[in-house]
Amino acid sequence: MIKLGSLMLDDTDKKRAKKTSRIPGAHKIKDKASGNYINGQQLVFLVLVTDTITVPVGFRFYVPDPKLSAWRKQNKKLKDQGVAKRLRPCAPAPDYKKHPTLQMLGLEMIQQFTEQFPNITIKSVLANALYGIRSFMDQAAAITGQNQVVSQLRANQKVLSKNSSVSLRDYFLRSQGVEQPW
């Protein structure tokens, strides 16, 4: 029986055909490999990692708000034409109920997992840099009851250590870390 584990959250793009009108959630996404745009779906998934097994425990499709996407496209076009910001239309209010952000989808899955499996203690939540915003990290910590919410860090980022700001590289050069029992 699983009693302890870490939750890992990530997202991935799934390429689809050129004509995707019949594929739910398909939209234009930037292909990281080529730099071009492709039609595809974006998936957010949650995995439980224990010392004996790794199990996928949830996934959601991400669909961007079409009104916001259309505004961004129009705004970029007007910006390229040299139209001043004050003369361009304002961004529409996002509809988070119909089109939640990637972070919202991740938090929803974490919440659902902790409610369905209250007997599993979550040791930590791990996520990539996209989820490194304070609101996500604070909410994930509150949901799981853990302070160990880790996102991808860069070597040039600053951390607070002994009341002074130091680069992450320097911090790990001088700190051996603390071993934690599973």
N, C-alpha and C positions, 0 to 999 in steps of 0.2 A: 504494500500500500504506500502511495506517495504521500509524504507529510511535509516536505520542504523542497523549495525550488526557486528558480529565478525566472522572471518573465522577460522575454526579448521581443521587441517590437521593431518592425521594419516595413518598408514598402518596396514594391517592384512594379515595373512596367511590362505589360504583355502586348507584343505587337499583334496587330490584326490585319485583315485584308484592307485594300484601298477603299472599298465601299463597305461602310460599317453601319448602314442605316438600320439593319435588323439586329445588331448586337447591342444589348443594353449596356449603358455606361461607357460606350466607346466615344472617345474624343481625341482631339489633336494633342499630342504630347511631344516633347522634345526628346529625340533619341540621343542618349548620352554618348553612344559609340561614334555616330557619324556627325552629330551636331545639327542634323536636319530634323524636320518634323515628320511624325508618323501618326497613323490612326491606331489607337490601341486603348487598353484599359489599364487603370492603375489600381493595384491591390495593396491593402494594408493588412499585414498578418501578425498574429501573436503566437509565440511559441513558449512552452514551458520546458525549462532545462533543469534536470535534476542530476545527481551524481550517477544515476544508472540509465536514464532514458531521456530522450528529447521528443516532445509531443506537440504537434500543431494544435492549438486550442481555439483559434478564431481567425476569421478574415472578413474584410469588408471591401466593397468597391468604392473608390473615390470618384466622384463626378463633380467637376467644377461648376460654379454658378454661371449659367449661360449669359445672364445679364451683365455680370461682372466681366466675363471674358469679352463680350461685345464692346463694353466700355473701354477696356484696356486696349483693344485693337483700334478703336476710334481715337482714343487719347494718343496712342503712339503715332498714328497717321497725322493728327493735328500738330503734335509736337515736332514731327519731322518737317512739317510745312512752316514751322516757326510761329505758330499761334501761341500767344502768351497764356500762361497758366490760368490767369483770372478770366480769360475769355473762353476757355475750354469747359465743357460740362463737368459737373462734380460726379464723383463715383457714386453709383447706386448703393443703397444699404444692402449688405449681404444677407441672404436668406439662409441662415444656418440650420433651420429646421429641415429644409429640403436638400440643402447642399452643405453638410458639415465639412470642416477642414480635416486634413489628415490627422492633426493632433486630436481633434474631437473624436474621430473614429477610433483612434488608439485608446483614448481614455474610456470610451464606451465599452470597448472590449475588455479592458482591465477591470472595470467596474462589474461587468457581467461575469467575468471569471471568478472574481473574489466573492460574489454573491452565490454563485452556483457551487463553489468548492471552498466553503469556509474552513474546512479542516486542513487545508494546505496552507502552510506558512510561506509567505513570499519573502525571500531573503533580499532580493533586489530587483529593480526594473532597469533593463538595459535598452537603449535606443540609439539610433544614429543621430547625426548633427541636426537634422530637420526637426527633431523633437527636443532640442536643447533650449527651448524658451522657458523662462521662469514659470509662467503660468502652468505649462504642461508638467514640469518637474514637481512643482508644489502640489498639484492635484493628484498626480500619480503617487506621491509619497503619502498623501492623506488617505487615498483609497486603500492602499496596501498596508498602511500603518508602518511603513519603513522610511528611513531617511536615505537609503541607498538607491537613488535614481541617478543613473549614469548615462551621459550622452557623450558622443564623440568630442574630443577636445583637440585643439591645435597647440603645437609646441610654443607658439608665441603668445598664447592667451595668458592673462594674469590671474593668479589665485591669491587669496588672503591667507598668509601663514604667519602665525605669531605676531599678529597686528601689523604686518608689513606686506606690501604687494610685491610679488615675485613671479617671474615667468614660470610657466608649467615645466619647461625643460630644467630650469635651475632647481625647482622644487623637488623633482624626482631624482636629480643628481645628488642632492643632499639628504633625501629621505629614503629609508629602506622600506617603508611601509609596515603595516601590521598584519600578520597572518591571522586569518579568522577560521575557526573550525566550521565545517559544514554542519 
